[in-house]
C-alpha cells in the first residue's frame, strides 16, 4: 500500500465528473487500499477517488474513529448514486482534505438512500442518516465535480477568497502529501 498525494482545490480533476467503474481489477483493488491508507493518514473519514488523482467513481468511508460510529465497518461505494434525499435538512460543519483548514456550516438532507456496487460489482442499497449521510453526500459531490465551498453563500465565499488562494497556490503547510504537479492545475 502507498500514500497517495491528495488533490487540492484548483486541481482540474476535482471539477470533472468521475468515470464509472466497469470492473474491479487488481489496479482498482490497489487504488481502494491506497485510498483507505491515504484517508486515514490525513485523519479523514471519507475520500473520493478524484481526490487522489484517479478518475474513477469510487468512495471510501470509515467513520469508526467517530465516537458514535465505532462499530461501523469501513465502506467502499463504487459507482454510487443517491436515489433519495429527505426533505428534512440539517446544518453541520464540514471540512475537506482537498481544502485543508477550511470549515463551513453546510445544509444537507438528513437522510439519503445510496445505490452502489460493492467490490464484487454486486448492486447494493444503503439508507444513511446524520453523519454517514453527510459524508456520503460530500464525497458523492466530489465525484460530480462539486466542492463543499460551492454550497456556501457569497458572503462566506468572499471571506474565504484569500485562504482558498493560498491553498490553490500551495502556500499552506499540510500534514499529508498533496499534489504539486502542474498537470493537475486549472
C-alpha positions as CSV (number, residue, x, y, z in Angstrom):
1,X,0.0,0.0,0.0
2,X,1.1,3.6,-0.6
3,X,0.1,7.0,0.5
4,X,-1.2,9.0,-2.5
5,X,-1.0,12.7,-2.8
6,X,-4.3,14.5,-2.3
7,X,-5.5,16.8,-4.9
8,X,-6.2,20.4,-3.8
9,X,-8.8,22.9,-4.8
10,X,-7.7,24.3,-8.1
11,X,-6.7,20.8,-9.4
12,X,-8.8,20.3,-12.5
13,X,-9.7,16.7,-11.7
14,X,-11.8,17.9,-8.8
15,X,-14.1,19.7,-11.3
16,X,-14.7,16.7,-13.6
17,X,-17.4,14.1,-13.3
18,X,-15.8,10.8,-12.4
19,X,-15.9,7.9,-14.8
20,X,-17.9,4.8,-14.0
21,X,-16.0,1.7,-13.0
22,X,-16.7,-1.3,-15.3
23,X,-14.9,-4.0,-13.3
24,X,-12.9,-4.3,-10.1
25,X,-9.4,-5.4,-11.3
26,X,-6.1,-5.6,-9.4
27,X,-5.4,-2.0,-10.1
28,X,-8.8,-0.9,-8.7
29,X,-8.3,-3.0,-5.5
30,X,-4.9,-1.5,-5.0
31,X,-6.4,2.0,-5.5
32,X,-9.1,1.3,-2.9
33,X,-6.5,0.1,-0.4
34,X,-4.3,3.1,-1.0
35,X,-7.4,5.4,-0.7
36,X,-8.1,4.0,2.8
37,X,-4.4,4.4,3.8
38,X,-4.3,7.9,2.4
39,X,-7.6,8.9,4.1
40,X,-6.5,7.6,7.5
41,X,-3.1,9.2,7.2
42,X,-4.8,12.6,6.7
43,X,-7.3,12.0,9.5
44,X,-10.2,11.9,7.1
45,X,-13.4,9.9,7.3
46,X,-14.3,10.0,3.6
47,X,-12.4,10.2,0.3
48,X,-13.4,10.2,-3.3
49,X,-11.1,8.7,-5.9
50,X,-10.6,12.0,-7.8
51,X,-9.2,13.4,-4.5
52,X,-6.2,11.2,-5.2
53,X,-6.0,11.8,-8.9
54,X,-8.0,8.8,-10.0
55,X,-10.8,9.5,-12.5
56,X,-13.0,6.7,-11.1
57,X,-16.4,6.7,-9.4
58,X,-15.2,5.3,-6.1
59,X,-15.7,6.5,-2.5
60,X,-14.1,5.1,0.7
61,X,-15.6,5.9,4.1
62,X,-14.5,5.0,7.6
63,X,-16.4,6.6,10.5
64,X,-15.1,4.1,13.1
65,X,-12.9,6.9,14.5
66,X,-16.0,8.9,15.5
67,X,-17.4,8.1,18.9
68,X,-21.0,7.2,17.9
69,X,-19.8,5.2,14.9
70,X,-17.1,3.0,16.4
71,X,-18.9,-0.3,15.4
72,X,-19.4,0.8,11.8
73,X,-17.1,-1.0,9.4
74,X,-15.1,0.8,6.6
75,X,-17.1,1.0,3.4
76,X,-16.4,1.3,-0.3
77,X,-19.0,2.6,-2.7
78,X,-18.4,2.0,-6.4
79,X,-20.5,3.9,-9.0
80,X,-22.6,5.4,-6.2
81,X,-25.9,7.1,-7.0
82,X,-28.1,8.9,-4.5
83,X,-31.6,7.8,-5.2
84,X,-33.4,9.5,-2.3
85,X,-32.7,12.7,-0.3
86,X,-35.0,13.6,2.7
87,X,-36.8,16.9,2.8
88,X,-35.6,17.2,6.4
89,X,-32.3,19.1,6.4
90,X,-29.6,19.6,9.0
91,X,-26.7,22.0,9.2
92,X,-23.3,20.7,10.2
93,X,-19.8,22.0,9.9
94,X,-17.8,20.3,7.0
95,X,-14.2,20.2,6.1
96,X,-12.4,18.6,3.2
97,X,-8.9,17.0,2.7
98,X,-8.8,18.9,-0.6
99,X,-9.4,22.2,1.1
100,X,-7.3,21.9,4.3
101,X,-8.0,24.1,7.3
102,X,-11.3,25.5,5.9
103,X,-14.5,24.6,7.6
104,X,-18.0,25.8,6.9
105,X,-21.6,25.2,8.0
106,X,-23.4,23.4,5.2
107,X,-27.1,22.4,5.0
108,X,-27.8,19.0,3.6
109,X,-30.6,16.4,3.7
110,X,-30.5,14.5,7.0
111,X,-31.1,11.1,5.2
112,X,-30.2,9.6,1.9
113,X,-30.5,6.3,0.2
114,X,-27.5,5.3,-1.8
115,X,-27.4,2.7,-4.6
116,X,-23.9,1.4,-5.3
117,X,-21.7,-1.5,-6.4
118,X,-19.5,-3.3,-3.9
119,X,-16.0,-4.6,-4.7
120,X,-17.6,-7.8,-6.3
121,X,-19.7,-5.5,-8.5
122,X,-22.9,-6.5,-6.8
123,X,-25.5,-3.9,-6.5
124,X,-26.5,-2.7,-3.0
125,X,-28.6,0.0,-1.3
126,X,-27.8,1.8,1.9
127,X,-30.0,4.0,3.9
128,X,-27.9,6.6,5.8
129,X,-28.7,9.4,8.2
130,X,-26.9,12.1,10.0
131,X,-23.1,12.0,9.8
132,X,-22.9,9.0,7.4
133,X,-25.5,10.6,5.1
134,X,-23.4,13.8,5.2
135,X,-20.1,12.1,4.4
136,X,-21.8,10.2,1.5
137,X,-23.3,13.4,0.1
138,X,-20.0,15.3,0.4
139,X,-18.0,12.5,-1.3
140,X,-20.7,12.0,-3.9
141,X,-20.5,15.7,-4.7
142,X,-16.7,15.2,-5.3
143,X,-17.5,12.6,-8.0
144,X,-19.8,15.1,-9.6
145,X,-17.2,17.9,-9.6
146,X,-18.8,19.8,-6.7
147,X,-16.9,21.1,-3.7
148,X,-18.5,22.0,-0.4
149,X,-17.3,25.6,-0.9
150,X,-19.7,25.7,-3.9
151,X,-22.6,25.4,-1.4
152,X,-21.9,28.4,0.7
153,X,-23.3,31.9,0.2
154,X,-21.5,34.8,-1.5
155,X,-20.6,36.5,1.8
156,X,-18.8,33.4,3.1
157,X,-17.1,32.9,-0.3
158,X,-15.7,36.5,-0.1
159,X,-14.3,35.7,3.4
160,X,-12.6,32.6,2.0
161,X,-11.1,34.1,-1.1
162,X,-7.6,34.7,0.4
163,X,-7.3,31.3,2.3
164,X,-8.5,29.4,-0.8
165,X,-6.0,31.2,-2.9
166,X,-3.2,30.1,-0.5
167,X,-4.4,26.5,-0.8
168,X,-4.6,26.7,-4.6
169,X,-1.1,28.1,-4.8
170,X,0.3,25.5,-2.3
171,X,1.2,28.2,0.2
172,X,-0.2,26.4,3.1
173,X,1.5,23.7,5.2
174,X,-0.4,20.4,5.2
175,X,0.4,17.3,7.3
176,X,-0.2,14.9,4.4
177,X,1.1,14.5,0.9
178,X,-0.6,16.8,-1.7
179,X,-0.3,17.2,-5.4
180,X,2.4,19.5,-6.7
181,X,2.4,18.6,-10.3
182,X,1.2,21.4,-12.6
183,X,-0.6,18.8,-14.7
184,X,-3.4,18.9,-12.1
185,X,-3.8,22.6,-12.2
186,X,-6.7,24.5,-13.8
